[in-house]
Every structure is written in structure tokens, then in C-alpha cells.
Amino acid sequence: MAKSESSGWAAVLQNRVIMLVLAMVIIVPFVATPADNGTRGLAALVFEGMSVLLLGFLLWKARWKNSKEDLANFFKTSANLPVLLFLGLAIVSAAFTPMAHKQYSIQELMRVGAGILLYFTVAYHFRRSEQLMKLVDVLMFVAIGSACIGFAQYGLGAEEQRQVTGVFGDHQLYGSFMAILLPIVGVVAISEREPSRQLVAQIAAVLSTAALLLSYSRSAWIGCAGGLSALGMLALYMATRKNQKLANRKHELILPLMMLVVSVGFFLLISPNTSGFMQRATTLTNANAERGWQYRQQAWHGAEMMIKERPLFGFGLGEYGLHQSAYTGSGMAMPTLMLRNPGVTLRPSMWEQAHNTYLQTAAEMGIPGLLVFIAVLSTFLGMGLQRVIGMDNGIRRTLLLGSIGSIVAFAFDGFGSPAWQFGQVSMFFWLILGIGTGCMRPRSKYRTRTEETAIPTRGARISKPGGVLAALALAALLPTFAFAGVPSYFVLVANSGRLNPTSSDIPISGLNPPFSIQQYQFFAKFTDPANPQQGAFELDVTDCNQTGSVSSYTVAGVPGFMTNSVNGINKPTNSIFQATRTAGGPGVVTATYTGNGGVVQATASQKVH
């Protein structure tokens, strides 16, 4: 048995494309931990870098000669057509993004493109059932490993910091990851016929359930509950459709119920004090009084305002985090601050996400982009339900059922989680979508081993090197990982400020006309209160005038700060003091910056004579 299992792995790993996908599934989640501020983009770099390498392999191995029947089957299969339309819209959106923010759009396009590449690779290169099962075996291994890391973190954590984040650095990312894996792992745990694999799947399902509960991520709880409920209703419908009485199949309920009892028991074993869990769960009954719900309502309202302002084309792919503060009144006013501080790169954190996949998609890509994304989900689920009902028992039916449950879990979780804006989590959405598509993909009757190893045509000899060069060109875009979102609530709050100059002596005697001006620069030092060890940095906030980020200036007892252009200074500003004969004597200038929940002041002395 062990020998046949090892030979099965050896056969699967001979395919370099499959080997690279399996390596990606293992490596990316386990490098997702943001150890410090300098490595927070490491998961994006690894995911996108391995995707570019995968693309190079695919282009080199590609069969460039396809019949009309092959193309027709391709576009009719699962969600292939809406997925390609979504990719096309993403490319167009990124292409028309203003140059000042182009890096953010390119990075988001790399994330979306890498996910879609993973989708098609799994759907069309994992052709055999044993290859799909090896992929699911790896998913179970990753689920078990991630759960164990979460349990260790929970056991070693302080009592007040018991939200498990696992390898992701945030409990919402961890919860969404577990929520999308649990349905497919659970179906394998119940339906698998091979005893050793079923046992591993049952262990993975029990550990994943406990880890999901410990994540304290309510959107993930709701999403997973929705996915598992959909599977239960689908199983009930399929049973009644075959005229099978439920009373005759009561024995089939024993295993799921036992797994549920064991999961809850294991959760109570590692977390005997359930007061924190119950307190978190009861907030669902009174959401309006909960801070997280209030913040989400604020973010959703801001996203709706952005959609109303640009309903057709949106603000551009990856641009939501840059512009949202002007509409939500929270987060960093990134365009303003980066304009004042050339060379400074600010990255949106989870604080600057909409916490709603659908609203953020519409705000960035317009309503057409949202409709196409919804078409991806609805087409897959619709075709998947049609196929799975008529399929015979077997591996493909099992995996298609699990994939449907996982995608339903994603559809629910996407209404309240920011996790799907980060590649280390969103890759599993595309991966499971590809598993489901591979299970319902029609097999070609005409593909033979001879065709697989056929000598390339003249066009292929030219296009293969061209494809590899295209992959290398994409590799040149990898440095944009520095603009990937921060996968945690990296809330930068100003905690101190300074004015330059700190003192000024403004002579106006003998001047005609009798006034002079003095311009001040206002610098604020920002830190993350939750992560003060990450260090602080200073930004020029001299003339911030945007919702949620405002600088203002006053001088005690002496009027004179300008708000209009004077003496050739052609910009609205309130940082320039205009001294006149009526504004003489000493004074104290006070500058105030308000932004992202912080208020700081700085003072400077001034004398006009």
C-alpha cells in the first residue's frame, strides 16, 4: 500500500506544472506571516513570482493547435468565459489608471492574474482524478499544519489576545482561509472510500473546525455555515430525487454528526473557558452596538458613494485603498500625503479595505466589473449543480460537491471580510474554483499520447520563445509587490508634530505695500499604536485638506493666515502667514493636524515688527 502510494506521488510529481502548483499551495500560506513591516509583502512576492514561473512552464509546453470543437468546449465549460471577461476588464482598468498610482493597479492586476492563471492550470492540467486527489491531499496537509500553528499560538498567547491568526497575521484572513477549506475537506472526510485518506481528511476537518472557531471571525463563521448548509440541502435534494427515503439512510448521518461532536469536544478541550467565544458570538444578535459592524457600515457607505460617483469605470483596479478616506472619513489620505512627500510609498492596510468584496470590486472596476464577477460565481454554481446531480459516485463528484460548498462559503464571507483582497487567501478561491471546473470539464475523445508529444509546428517554434519572453516581461513587474496591501490593521496615527521654522521674525517696516509673508511647513510623526515596535516615520502634512485628513493654522491674538493665492503663489493654502501693520507684535503659531483618529499640534513663536 505504501509502495503504491509513493509510486503515485512519483508519477504526479513528474509533471513540473503540477509540482509547481503543489509547491505554491504549500509555500505561500506558510510565508504569509508579517514578521515585520519590511516583509509584509513577502507573500505577494512569492505568490506572484511562482505564478510567473508557472506561466513560463505553461507557455513552453502549450499546444498551440486547437480545433473549433476544443474552443467551443472551453468557452462552454463552467465559468471560463466570465473569468476571461473579468481578466479583460481588470487589464483595461489597470491600463487607464493615472500614472501617479499605476504601481498599485499593476500590483492588483498581478494578484488577480496570478489567481486566474492558477484557476486555469488546475482545471486543465490536473486531468486525471488521482492528480486532483493529490492536490486535495496537499490542501488537507496545509489545513492541518495551519490549524496546529493556530493552536500553538492560542496556547502561548496572552489571555486578552486570544484571536488566532495562524500564519496570516490577522484573524480574519485566517478565518476566511479555514472557511473556504473546510467544506471541501469535510466532503472528502465523509465520502472518501480509501480508509487512510478518509482518516486524514477527518482529522483535517476536526482541526479546521476548531481553528475556525478560535479565529473569532464572524464573517468566516457565517460563510462556512452557509457553505455547509448548502451542501446539506444539496445532499437532501439528491437523495429525494433518487426516491431514497431519509429513514433508510439515517446511518449516513452518523459520521457527520460524530465529526461535529468531536470538533466541538476538541474545541472545548483546548479552550475550556468559552466566555470569550460566547461573547463574540452573541454580538451577532446585536450588531448595531458592535464597533466592527459600525466601522463596516461606514466603509460600505463610503464605497457606495464611490460607486455612485463613477458607476461605469470605477476609480481603477487597486485604487480603492488610496481614495477611500475622502468618502469614509477614516484611514490615510494617501494621495494627498504622497503628493506632499515625493518618494514615500504608503500601502493600504486592512483598515483601508471596504470589508466587502462586491462593493470594493464595483468601486474599483465599476458596476460592469461587479456584474462579471457575480457571473463567475453564479455560472460556476449553476453549472456545478446541474452536473453534480447527474454524476455517479466517485472522486470527481466528491470534489465537485466540496468545491460548490467552498465557493458558497466564499460568497457569504465576501460580504464582510477584507481577506479576499490579499493573494495568500484569494489564491485558494481560484484554486478551488479550478478544482470544481476540472471535475466538470468534458474529456476530449481525440487527445492521444501522440498529440501530447507531437513535434511543434513552425508557429509553435516561434511562439514558445515569445511566450517565455512575455513571462520574463511580467517578472520585471514583480517589484510592484512593494505596493501590495498590508495584511493587518496597520493603522498609522499621528502622535506628534513640529513646525518649520520654529521661530520667525517678520519685518514689515518700510515695505510698500506694507505686508510680508512667512510660510510654515508642518510635519507629523506617525506610528501604529498596536505595533509601536515597527518604528515611526515623519510625513509632511502642510496643506492636507481632505475629508479625514486636515491641517489648520492659527496665531494667538493676531489674524493673518492666507486662504487664497497672493504674490504669485497660485494654490489654496492656509500655511502662509500674511503680516500687515495691523498684525504686529509677538505671537504663537499653532498648527493642528487631524487624521485617521489622531489629532496633533505643533507651535512656533513669531514676531512681526
C-alpha positions as CSV (number, residue, x, y, z in Angstrom):
1,M,0.0,0.0,0.0
2,A,2.8,2.4,1.0
3,K,4.7,1.5,-2.1
4,S,1.8,2.1,-4.4
5,E,1.1,5.5,-2.7
6,S,4.8,6.6,-3.1
7,S,4.7,5.5,-6.7
8,G,1.5,7.5,-7.2
9,W,3.2,10.6,-5.8
10,A,6.3,10.0,-8.0
11,A,4.1,9.8,-11.1
12,V,2.3,13.0,-10.3
13,L,5.4,14.9,-9.5
14,Q,7.0,14.1,-12.8
15,N,4.8,16.8,-14.2
16,R,6.6,20.1,-13.5
17,V,3.5,22.2,-13.8
18,I,1.7,20.1,-11.2
19,M,4.7,20.0,-9.0
20,L,5.0,23.8,-9.1
21,V,1.3,24.2,-8.2
22,L,1.6,21.9,-5.2
23,A,4.7,23.7,-4.1
24,M,2.8,27.0,-4.4
25,V,-0.1,25.7,-2.3
26,I,2.3,24.7,0.5
27,I,4.8,27.6,0.4
28,V,2.6,30.7,0.0
29,P,0.5,30.3,3.2
30,F,3.5,29.5,5.3
31,V,5.4,32.6,4.3
32,A,2.4,34.8,4.8
33,T,3.3,35.8,8.4
34,P,4.2,39.5,8.5
35,A,7.2,39.2,10.7
36,D,7.9,42.9,10.5
37,N,7.0,45.9,8.4
38,G,9.7,45.2,5.8
39,T,8.5,41.7,5.0
40,R,4.7,42.3,4.8
41,G,4.7,42.0,1.1
42,L,6.7,38.7,1.1
43,A,3.6,36.5,0.5
44,A,2.6,38.7,-2.5
45,L,6.1,38.4,-3.9
46,V,6.2,34.6,-3.5
47,F,2.7,34.0,-4.9
48,E,3.2,36.2,-7.9
49,G,6.8,35.1,-8.5
50,M,5.8,31.4,-8.6
51,S,2.9,32.3,-10.8
52,V,5.3,33.9,-13.4
53,L,7.4,30.8,-13.3
54,L,4.3,28.7,-13.7
55,L,3.3,30.8,-16.7
56,G,6.7,30.3,-18.3
57,F,6.3,26.5,-18.0
58,L,2.8,26.6,-19.4
59,L,3.8,28.7,-22.4
60,W,6.7,26.4,-23.2
61,K,4.5,23.3,-23.0
62,A,1.5,24.8,-24.7
63,R,-0.3,23.0,-27.5
64,W,-0.9,25.8,-30.0
65,K,-3.1,23.9,-32.4
66,N,-6.7,23.6,-31.2
67,S,-9.8,22.7,-33.1
68,K,-13.0,24.7,-33.1
69,E,-14.6,22.0,-31.0
70,D,-11.9,22.4,-28.4
71,L,-12.5,26.2,-28.3
72,A,-16.3,25.8,-28.1
73,N,-16.0,23.3,-25.2
74,F,-13.6,25.7,-23.5
75,F,-16.0,28.6,-23.5
76,K,-18.9,26.4,-22.6
77,T,-17.2,24.9,-19.6
78,S,-18.0,26.2,-16.1
79,A,-17.0,29.8,-15.5
80,N,-14.3,30.0,-18.2
81,L,-16.0,32.8,-20.2
82,P,-16.8,35.2,-17.3
83,V,-13.4,34.5,-15.8
84,L,-11.7,35.7,-19.1
85,L,-14.1,38.7,-19.2
86,F,-13.1,39.6,-15.7
87,L,-9.5,39.4,-16.5
88,G,-10.0,41.6,-19.6
89,L,-11.8,44.2,-17.5
90,A,-9.1,44.1,-14.9
91,I,-6.4,44.7,-17.6
92,V,-8.4,47.6,-19.1
93,S,-9.0,49.1,-15.7
94,A,-5.3,48.9,-14.8
95,A,-4.3,50.4,-18.2
96,F,-6.4,53.5,-17.7
97,T,-5.3,54.2,-14.1
98,P,-3.5,57.5,-13.6
99,M,0.3,57.2,-13.9
100,A,0.7,58.6,-10.4
101,H,-0.9,55.4,-8.9
102,K,0.0,52.9,-11.7
103,Q,2.1,50.7,-9.4
104,Y,-0.9,49.9,-7.2
105,S,-3.0,48.9,-10.2
106,I,-0.2,46.8,-11.6
107,Q,0.2,45.0,-8.3
108,E,-3.5,44.3,-8.0
109,L,-3.5,43.1,-11.6
110,M,-0.7,40.7,-10.8
111,R,-2.7,39.3,-7.9
112,V,-5.8,38.8,-10.0
113,G,-3.9,37.5,-12.9
114,A,-2.0,35.0,-10.7
115,G,-5.2,33.7,-9.3
116,I,-6.8,33.3,-12.7
117,L,-3.7,31.5,-14.0
118,L,-4.0,29.1,-11.1
119,Y,-7.6,28.5,-11.9
120,F,-6.9,27.5,-15.5
121,T,-3.9,25.5,-14.6
122,V,-5.8,23.3,-12.1
123,A,-8.8,23.0,-14.4
124,Y,-6.8,21.9,-17.4
125,H,-3.5,20.3,-16.2
126,F,-4.9,18.2,-13.4
127,R,-6.6,16.0,-15.9
128,R,-6.7,12.7,-14.0
129,S,-8.6,12.0,-10.9
130,E,-5.5,10.9,-9.0
131,Q,-3.9,14.2,-9.8
132,L,-6.8,16.1,-8.3
133,M,-6.8,13.9,-5.2
134,K,-3.1,14.6,-4.7
135,L,-3.9,18.3,-4.8
136,V,-6.6,17.8,-2.2
137,D,-4.2,15.8,-0.1
138,V,-1.9,18.8,-0.1
139,L,-4.8,21.0,0.9
140,M,-5.5,18.8,3.8
141,F,-1.9,18.9,4.9
142,V,-1.9,22.7,4.7
143,A,-5.2,22.8,6.7
144,I,-3.7,20.5,9.4
145,G,-0.4,22.5,9.6
146,S,-2.2,25.9,9.7
147,A,-4.6,24.6,12.4
148,C,-1.7,23.3,14.6
149,I,0.2,26.6,14.3
150,G,-3.0,28.4,15.3
151,F,-3.4,26.1,18.4
152,A,0.2,26.7,19.4
153,Q,-0.3,30.4,19.1
154,Y,-3.5,30.2,21.1
155,G,-1.9,28.3,23.9
156,L,1.1,30.7,24.1
157,G,-0.9,33.9,23.7
158,A,-1.9,36.3,26.4
159,E,-5.4,36.0,27.7
160,E,-6.5,39.3,26.1
161,Q,-5.1,38.3,22.7
162,R,-6.8,35.0,22.1
163,Q,-7.9,35.6,18.5
164,V,-6.0,33.1,16.5
165,T,-4.2,34.5,13.4
166,G,-2.2,31.4,12.5
167,V,0.3,32.1,9.7
168,F,-1.6,35.0,8.3
169,G,-1.1,37.8,10.9
170,D,-4.8,38.6,11.2
171,H,-7.7,36.5,12.5
172,Q,-10.0,37.5,9.5
173,L,-7.5,36.2,6.9
174,Y,-7.0,33.0,9.0
175,G,-10.8,32.6,9.4
176,S,-11.5,33.1,5.7
177,F,-8.8,30.6,4.8
178,M,-10.2,28.0,7.1
179,A,-13.8,28.7,6.0
180,I,-13.1,28.0,2.3
181,L,-11.1,24.8,3.0
182,L,-13.5,23.2,5.5
183,P,-16.4,22.3,3.1
184,I,-14.1,20.5,0.6
185,V,-12.2,18.8,3.3
186,G,-15.4,17.9,5.1
187,V,-16.9,16.3,2.0
188,V,-13.8,14.2,1.5
189,A,-13.9,13.2,5.1
190,I,-17.4,11.8,4.7
191,S,-17.4,10.4,1.1
192,E,-13.8,9.1,0.6
193,R,-13.7,5.3,0.3
194,E,-9.9,4.8,0.8
195,P,-9.6,4.4,4.6
196,S,-6.2,6.1,5.2
197,R,-7.1,9.2,3.2
198,Q,-10.5,9.4,4.8
199,L,-8.9,9.3,8.3
200,V,-6.5,12.2,7.3
201,A,-9.5,14.1,5.9
202,Q,-11.4,13.6,9.2
203,I,-8.5,14.8,11.2
204,A,-8.2,17.8,8.9
205,A,-11.9,18.6,9.2
206,V,-11.9,18.4,13.0
207,L,-8.8,20.6,13.4
208,S,-10.1,23.1,10.8
209,T,-13.4,23.4,12.6
210,A,-11.8,24.1,15.9
211,A,-9.3,26.5,14.3
212,L,-12.2,28.3,12.6
213,L,-14.0,28.8,15.9
214,L,-10.8,30.1,17.5
215,S,-10.3,32.7,14.8
216,Y,-13.3,34.6,16.2
217,S,-14.0,35.8,12.6
218,R,-17.8,36.2,12.4
219,S,-18.0,36.6,8.7
220,A,-16.0,33.4,8.3
221,W,-18.3,31.6,10.7
222,I,-21.3,32.7,8.7
223,G,-19.6,31.9,5.4
224,C,-18.7,28.4,6.4
225,A,-22.1,27.8,7.9
226,G,-23.6,28.9,4.6
227,G,-21.4,26.6,2.6
228,L,-22.1,23.6,4.8
229,S,-25.8,24.3,4.9
230,A,-25.8,24.4,1.1
231,L,-24.1,21.0,1.0
232,G,-26.7,19.6,3.4
233,M,-29.6,20.9,1.3
234,L,-28.0,19.6,-1.9
235,A,-27.4,16.2,-0.4
236,L,-31.0,16.1,0.8
237,Y,-32.3,17.1,-2.6
238,M,-30.2,14.5,-4.4
239,A,-31.5,11.8,-2.0
240,T,-35.1,12.7,-2.6
241,R,-34.5,13.0,-6.4
242,K,-33.4,9.3,-6.4
243,N,-36.5,8.3,-4.4
244,Q,-34.4,7.4,-1.4
245,K,-36.2,7.8,1.9
246,L,-34.3,9.5,4.5
247,A,-35.3,6.9,7.0
248,N,-33.4,4.3,5.0
249,R,-30.3,6.5,5.0
250,K,-30.1,7.5,8.7
251,H,-26.9,5.6,9.1
252,E,-25.2,8.1,6.7
253,L,-25.8,10.9,9.2
254,I,-23.8,9.2,11.9
255,L,-20.4,10.1,10.6
256,P,-21.1,13.9,10.1
257,L,-22.7,14.1,13.5
258,M,-19.8,12.3,15.1
259,M,-17.3,14.6,13.4
260,L,-19.3,17.6,14.6
261,V,-19.3,16.3,18.2
262,V,-15.6,15.5,18.1
263,S,-14.8,19.0,16.7
264,V,-16.8,20.8,19.4
265,G,-15.2,18.5,22.0
266,F,-11.7,19.3,20.7
267,F,-12.5,23.0,20.7
268,L,-13.7,22.8,24.4
269,L,-10.5,20.8,25.2
270,I,-8.2,23.5,24.0
271,S,-10.5,26.3,25.1
272,P,-12.3,25.3,28.2
273,N,-13.2,28.9,29.0
274,T,-15.8,29.7,26.4
275,S,-16.8,33.1,27.7
276,G,-14.8,34.9,25.0
277,F,-16.2,32.8,22.2
278,M,-19.8,33.2,23.5
279,Q,-19.3,36.9,23.9
280,R,-18.1,37.1,20.3
281,A,-21.0,35.0,19.0
282,T,-23.7,37.0,20.9
283,T,-22.6,40.2,19.1
284,L,-24.3,38.8,16.0
285,T,-27.7,39.3,17.8
286,N,-27.0,43.0,18.4
287,A,-24.7,44.0,15.6
288,N,-25.6,47.7,15.7
289,A,-23.9,48.2,19.0
290,E,-20.7,46.5,17.9
291,R,-17.7,48.5,16.9
292,G,-16.7,46.3,14.0
293,W,-20.2,46.5,12.5
294,Q,-20.3,50.3,12.8
295,Y,-16.9,50.5,11.1
296,R,-18.1,48.3,8.3
297,Q,-21.3,50.4,7.8
298,Q,-19.0,53.4,7.5
299,A,-16.8,51.7,5.0
300,W,-19.8,50.4,3.0
301,H,-21.4,53.8,2.8
302,G,-18.1,55.3,1.6
303,A,-17.8,52.5,-1.1
304,E,-21.4,53.2,-2.2
305,M,-20.6,56.9,-2.6
306,M,-17.6,56.0,-4.7
307,I,-19.7,53.7,-6.9
308,K,-22.3,56.5,-7.4
309,E,-19.6,58.9,-8.4
310,R,-18.0,56.6,-11.0
311,P,-20.6,53.8,-11.8
312,L,-19.3,52.7,-15.1
313,F,-15.5,52.6,-14.9
314,G,-14.8,52.9,-11.1
315,F,-11.7,54.5,-9.7
316,G,-9.3,51.9,-11.2
317,L,-8.1,48.5,-10.2
318,G,-6.4,48.5,-6.8
319,E,-7.3,52.2,-6.2
320,Y,-9.9,51.8,-3.5
321,G,-7.5,51.9,-0.6
322,L,-5.9,55.1,-1.9
323,H,-9.2,57.1,-2.3
324,Q,-11.5,55.7,0.3
325,S,-10.6,58.1,3.1
326,A,-12.2,61.0,1.2
327,Y,-15.5,59.1,1.3
328,T,-15.4,57.2,4.6
329,G,-13.6,59.8,6.7
330,S,-11.2,57.1,8.0
331,G,-7.8,55.7,7.1
332,M,-4.9,57.5,5.5
333,A,-5.4,60.3,2.9
334,M,-2.7,58.6,0.8
335,P,-2.8,60.6,-2.5
336,T,-2.5,63.9,-0.6
337,L,0.3,62.7,1.7
338,M,2.2,61.1,-1.1
339,L,1.9,64.2,-3.2
340,R,3.4,66.2,-0.3
341,N,6.1,63.6,0.3
342,P,7.7,62.5,-3.1
343,G,9.4,59.2,-2.9
344,V,7.3,58.0,0.1
345,T,5.3,54.8,-0.6
346,L,2.1,54.3,1.6
347,R,0.5,50.9,1.4
348,P,-3.2,50.4,2.1
349,S,-3.7,48.1,5.1
350,M,-6.8,46.2,6.1
351,W,-8.1,49.4,7.7
352,E,-8.3,50.9,4.1
353,Q,-10.3,48.0,2.7
354,A,-14.1,48.0,2.1
355,H,-14.6,44.8,4.1
356,N,-17.0,43.8,1.2
357,T,-15.5,42.1,-1.9
358,Y,-18.5,43.1,-4.0
359,L,-18.6,46.8,-3.1
360,Q,-14.8,47.1,-3.5
361,T,-14.9,45.4,-6.9
362,A,-17.6,47.9,-8.0
363,A,-15.8,50.9,-6.6
364,E,-12.6,49.9,-8.5
365,M,-13.9,48.4,-11.7
366,G,-17.4,49.9,-11.9
367,I,-20.7,48.1,-12.0
368,P,-19.8,46.1,-15.1
369,G,-16.8,44.6,-13.2
370,L,-19.1,43.7,-10.3
371,L,-21.6,42.0,-12.7
372,V,-18.9,40.0,-14.4
373,F,-17.5,38.9,-11.0
374,I,-21.0,37.8,-9.9
375,A,-21.3,35.9,-13.2
376,V,-18.2,34.0,-12.3
377,L,-19.8,32.8,-9.1
378,S,-23.3,32.2,-10.5
379,T,-22.1,30.4,-13.7
380,F,-19.9,28.0,-11.7
381,L,-22.6,27.3,-9.1
382,G,-25.3,26.9,-11.7
383,M,-23.4,24.5,-14.0
384,G,-21.9,22.7,-11.0
385,L,-25.3,22.0,-9.5
386,Q,-26.5,20.7,-12.9
387,R,-23.5,18.4,-13.3
388,V,-23.2,17.0,-9.8
389,I,-26.8,15.9,-9.6
390,G,-26.3,13.6,-12.6
391,M,-22.8,12.3,-11.8
392,D,-22.1,8.8,-10.5
393,N,-20.4,8.4,-7.1
394,G,-16.6,8.9,-7.4
395,I,-13.7,11.2,-6.8
396,R,-14.9,13.9,-9.2
397,R,-18.4,14.0,-7.8
398,T,-17.0,14.3,-4.3
399,L,-14.6,17.1,-5.2
400,L,-17.3,19.0,-7.2
401,L,-19.6,18.8,-4.2
402,G,-16.9,20.1,-1.9
403,S,-16.0,22.9,-4.4
404,I,-19.6,24.0,-4.5
405,G,-19.7,24.2,-0.7
406,S,-16.4,26.2,-0.6
407,I,-17.5,28.7,-3.2
408,V,-20.8,29.3,-1.4
409,A,-18.8,29.9,1.8
410,F,-16.7,32.4,-0.1
411,A,-19.8,34.1,-1.5
412,F,-21.2,34.7,2.1
413,D,-17.8,35.6,3.7
414,G,-17.1,38.1,0.9
415,F,-19.9,40.4,2.3
416,G,-17.9,41.2,5.4
417,S,-14.3,40.1,5.2
418,P,-11.3,42.0,3.8
419,A,-9.3,38.8,3.4
420,W,-10.0,38.3,-0.3
421,Q,-8.0,41.4,-1.3
422,F,-4.8,39.5,-0.3
423,G,-3.2,37.0,-2.6
424,Q,-2.3,34.5,0.1
425,V,-6.0,34.0,0.8
426,S,-7.6,34.7,-2.6
427,M,-5.4,32.1,-4.3
428,F,-7.5,29.4,-2.6
429,F,-10.7,30.8,-4.1
430,W,-9.3,30.5,-7.6
431,L,-7.7,27.1,-6.7
432,I,-11.0,25.5,-5.5
433,L,-12.8,27.1,-8.4
434,G,-10.3,25.3,-10.7
435,I,-10.8,22.0,-8.9
436,G,-14.6,22.2,-9.4
437,T,-14.2,23.2,-13.1
438,G,-11.7,20.3,-13.6
439,C,-14.3,17.9,-12.2
440,M,-17.0,19.0,-14.7
441,R,-14.7,19.6,-17.7
442,P,-15.5,17.3,-20.7
443,R,-12.8,15.0,-21.8
444,S,-11.6,15.2,-25.3
445,K,-12.1,11.9,-27.3
446,Y,-9.4,12.8,-29.7
447,R,-6.5,13.6,-27.5
448,T,-3.9,10.9,-27.7
449,R,-0.4,10.5,-26.2
450,T,1.0,11.1,-29.7
451,E,-0.7,14.5,-29.7
452,E,0.8,15.3,-26.3
453,T,4.3,14.8,-27.6
454,A,3.9,15.9,-31.1
455,I,6.7,17.8,-32.8
456,P,6.0,21.6,-32.6
457,T,4.8,23.4,-35.7
458,R,6.7,26.3,-37.2
459,G,4.3,28.7,-35.5
460,A,4.9,27.0,-32.1
461,R,8.6,27.2,-32.5
462,I,8.3,31.0,-32.8
463,S,5.5,31.4,-30.2
464,K,7.2,29.4,-27.5
465,P,10.2,31.7,-27.1
466,G,7.9,34.6,-27.5
467,G,5.7,33.3,-24.6
468,V,8.8,32.9,-22.4
469,L,9.9,36.4,-23.2
470,A,6.4,37.6,-22.2
471,A,6.8,35.7,-18.9
472,L,10.1,37.4,-18.3
473,A,8.5,40.8,-19.0
474,L,5.9,40.0,-16.3
475,A,8.8,39.1,-14.0
476,A,10.0,42.6,-14.4
477,L,6.8,43.8,-12.7
478,L,7.4,41.8,-9.6
479,P,9.0,44.7,-7.7
480,T,5.4,46.2,-7.5
481,F,4.9,43.7,-4.6
482,A,6.1,46.7,-2.5
483,F,2.7,48.3,-3.2
484,A,0.7,45.2,-2.1
485,G,-1.7,45.8,0.8
486,V,-0.6,45.3,4.4
487,P,-2.4,42.1,5.6
488,S,-3.2,43.5,9.1
489,Y,-4.7,46.6,10.6
490,F,-1.7,48.7,10.3
491,V,-3.3,51.9,11.5
492,L,-0.9,54.9,11.2
493,V,-1.9,57.6,13.7
494,A,-0.1,60.9,14.1
495,N,1.2,61.2,17.7
496,S,3.5,64.3,17.5
497,G,4.2,67.2,15.2
498,R,6.6,70.0,14.5
499,L,6.6,73.3,12.6
500,N,9.4,74.7,10.5
501,P,10.6,77.3,11.2
502,T,10.1,77.0,15.0
503,S,10.5,80.8,15.3
504,S,10.3,83.7,12.8
505,D,11.0,87.4,12.8
506,I,8.9,89.2,10.1
507,P,9.9,92.8,9.3
508,I,7.3,94.9,7.6
509,S,8.5,98.4,8.4
510,G,9.2,100.4,5.3
511,L,7.6,97.9,3.0
512,N,5.3,99.2,0.3
513,P,2.7,97.6,0.2
514,P,3.1,97.2,4.0
515,F,2.9,93.3,4.3
516,S,5.2,90.4,4.2
517,I,4.6,86.6,4.2
518,Q,6.0,83.6,6.1
519,Q,5.3,80.1,5.0
520,Y,5.4,77.2,7.5
521,Q,6.0,73.5,7.0
522,F,4.1,71.1,9.2
523,F,5.5,67.6,9.9
524,A,3.7,64.9,11.7
525,K,5.2,61.7,13.1
526,F,3.1,58.6,12.5
527,T,3.1,55.3,14.4
528,D,0.8,52.3,14.6
529,P,-0.4,52.2,18.2
530,A,-0.9,48.4,18.1
531,N,2.7,47.9,16.7
532,P,4.9,50.6,18.2
533,Q,7.9,48.4,17.7
534,Q,7.6,48.9,13.9
535,G,9.0,52.3,14.4
536,A,7.8,55.8,13.4
537,F,8.2,57.9,10.3
538,E,7.6,61.6,9.6
539,L,5.4,63.0,6.8
540,D,4.9,66.5,5.5
541,V,1.2,67.3,6.2
542,T,1.5,71.0,5.5
543,D,-1.6,71.5,3.3
544,C,-3.7,68.4,3.8
545,N,-7.3,69.4,3.1
546,Q,-9.3,66.2,2.5
547,T,-12.1,64.5,4.5
548,G,-10.4,62.6,7.3
549,S,-7.0,64.4,6.9
550,V,-7.0,68.2,7.5
551,S,-4.3,70.7,8.6
552,S,-5.2,74.1,10.1
553,Y,-3.2,77.0,11.4
554,T,-3.9,79.8,13.9
555,V,-1.9,82.5,15.6
556,A,-2.8,83.8,19.1
557,G,-4.3,87.3,19.0
558,V,-3.1,88.1,15.5
559,P,-5.1,87.4,12.3
560,G,-3.4,86.8,9.0
561,F,-3.2,83.3,7.7
562,M,-4.0,83.2,4.0
563,T,-6.5,81.0,2.3
564,N,-6.1,82.4,-1.3
565,S,-3.3,82.9,-3.7
566,V,-1.2,86.0,-3.2
567,N,2.0,87.3,-4.7
568,G,2.1,84.7,-7.4
569,I,1.5,81.7,-5.1
570,N,-1.2,80.1,-7.1
571,K,-2.6,77.5,-4.8
572,P,-5.2,77.4,-2.0
573,T,-3.2,77.3,1.2
574,N,-3.6,78.1,4.9
575,S,0.1,77.6,5.8
576,I,1.2,81.0,4.7
577,F,1.1,83.9,7.2
578,Q,0.5,87.3,5.8
579,A,1.8,90.0,8.2
580,T,0.5,93.6,8.0
581,R,0.8,96.7,10.1
582,T,-2.4,95.7,11.9
583,A,-0.8,92.4,12.8
584,G,2.2,93.4,14.8
585,G,3.8,92.2,17.9
586,P,4.7,88.7,19.2
587,G,2.5,85.7,18.7
588,V,2.4,81.9,18.8
589,V,1.5,79.9,15.7
590,T,-0.4,76.7,16.4
591,A,-0.7,74.1,13.7
592,T,-3.3,71.2,14.1
593,Y,-3.4,68.0,12.1
594,T,-6.5,65.8,12.3
595,G,-6.5,62.4,10.5
596,N,-7.1,58.7,11.0
597,G,-8.4,59.1,14.5
598,G,-5.4,61.2,15.7
599,V,-5.0,64.9,16.5
600,V,-1.6,66.5,16.9
601,Q,-0.5,70.1,17.4
602,A,2.8,71.9,17.0
603,T,3.7,75.5,17.9
604,A,6.2,78.1,16.7
605,S,7.0,81.6,18.0
606,Q,6.5,84.6,15.8
607,K,7.3,88.4,15.9
608,V,6.1,91.0,13.5
609,H,7.7,94.4,13.5
